[in-house]
Amino acid sequence: MPNTLARMKKAPILLGSRRKRHQTTGSADLDEDDWDLQYDLRRADQIVIADDTNGYQLFGDQIFTAPQEDILESELLIQTAEMNS
């Protein structure tokens, strides 16, 4: 296990997520409750930033996106500020 963590720290990977439709959903109208998130570790060139809501609604089940969590965004801002100082 420690070997895996050491390799992950050095690897160029990011956490990405994509929407996956519930298997039991049969209706044409899809609500937010009809989707689950599938997480995977991907290379940076395989992950997009979902800043277009309409595009994300259309293609969210086909693309891996960067996590949209406030805590991750605030951590990124802190790291960027530390690098610039």
C-alpha positions in Angstrom: 0.0 0.0 0.0 2.7 2.6 0.8 4.2 1.9 -2.6 0.9 2.7 -4.3 0.6 6.0 -2.4 4.1 7.0 -3.3 3.5 6.3 -7.0 0.2 8.2 -6.9 2.0 11.3 -5.4 4.4 11.3 -8.3 1.9 10.4 -11.1 0.3 13.1 -13.2 -3.3 12.2 -12.1 -6.3 14.2 -11.1 -9.7 13.2 -9.6 -12.4 13.5 -12.2 -16.1 12.7 -12.1 -18.8 12.1 -14.7 -22.5 11.7 -14.4 -24.0 8.3 -14.8 -27.7 7.6 -15.3 -29.5 5.3 -12.9 -30.2 1.9 -14.5 -33.8 2.1 -13.3 -34.6 5.4 -15.0 -36.9 5.0 -18.0 -38.4 8.4 -18.4 -37.2 10.9 -21.0 -37.2 13.8 -18.5 -34.1 13.4 -16.4 -33.9 15.2 -13.0 -30.7 15.7 -11.0 -31.9 12.7 -8.8 -31.7 10.4 -11.8 -27.9 10.7 -11.9 -25.0 9.3 -9.9 -21.5 10.5 -10.0 -18.7 8.1 -11.1 -15.2 9.1 -9.9 -12.0 8.1 -11.5 -8.3 9.1 -11.5 -7.4 10.5 -14.9 -4.6 12.4 -16.7 -5.1 16.1 -16.8 -5.8 16.0 -20.6 -8.8 13.7 -19.9 -10.5 16.1 -17.5 -12.4 19.3 -18.4 -13.5 22.2 -16.2 -17.3 22.3 -16.4 -17.9 26.1 -16.6 -20.7 25.9 -19.1 -23.9 24.6 -17.4 -25.7 23.8 -20.7 -22.8 21.9 -22.1 -22.4 20.0 -18.8 -26.1 19.0 -18.9 -25.7 17.8 -22.5 -22.4 16.0 -22.3 -21.9 15.3 -18.5 -22.3 11.6 -19.0 -19.6 11.5 -21.7 -16.8 13.6 -20.1 -14.9 13.6 -16.9 -14.9 16.9 -15.2 -12.9 18.5 -12.4 -14.7 18.3 -9.0 -16.9 21.3 -8.3 -16.4 21.4 -4.6 -15.9 24.7 -2.7 -13.3 23.1 -0.4 -11.1 22.1 -3.3 -11.4 25.5 -5.0 -10.4 27.3 -1.8 -7.4 24.9 -1.3 -6.3 25.6 -4.9 -6.5 29.4 -4.2 -4.4 29.0 -1.1 -1.7 26.9 -3.0 -1.6 29.4 -5.8 -1.2 32.3 -3.4 1.6 30.5 -1.6 3.4 29.8 -5.0 3.1 33.5 -6.0 4.5 34.8 -2.7 
